[in-house]
Amino acid sequence: MIRLRGLLARHWAPCYRVALSATRDSAGVEDAAQEAFAALTKAVREDQPVWGLGGGKPG
């Protein structure tokens, strides 16, 4: 849990900026950033590779 807090503290602002630039929606940007971190933590828990925000393998 402490590692997750450190990850959030370090990467929340950049993740938020990327989500804002992708959504251009100030109301939905926090949801998008939270979804990205939720997907990341799920992948880590399940020991799965993380390919990106879109969820697909790179091209």
C-alpha positions, 0 to 999 in steps of 0.5 A: 500500500505504501508503494502505491501511495508513492506511485500516486504521489509521483505520477498523479500530476503527469497522469492528470495532465495526459488525461486532461489533454486526451479528454479535454473535459475538466469534469471527466479528467479525474475519472480518467486518471483514476481509471488509469491507476486502477488498471495499473494496480489491477495489472500489477496485482495479477502480474500482467504486463501493462501495455498502455492506457488503451489496454492493447499491445503495442503495434 
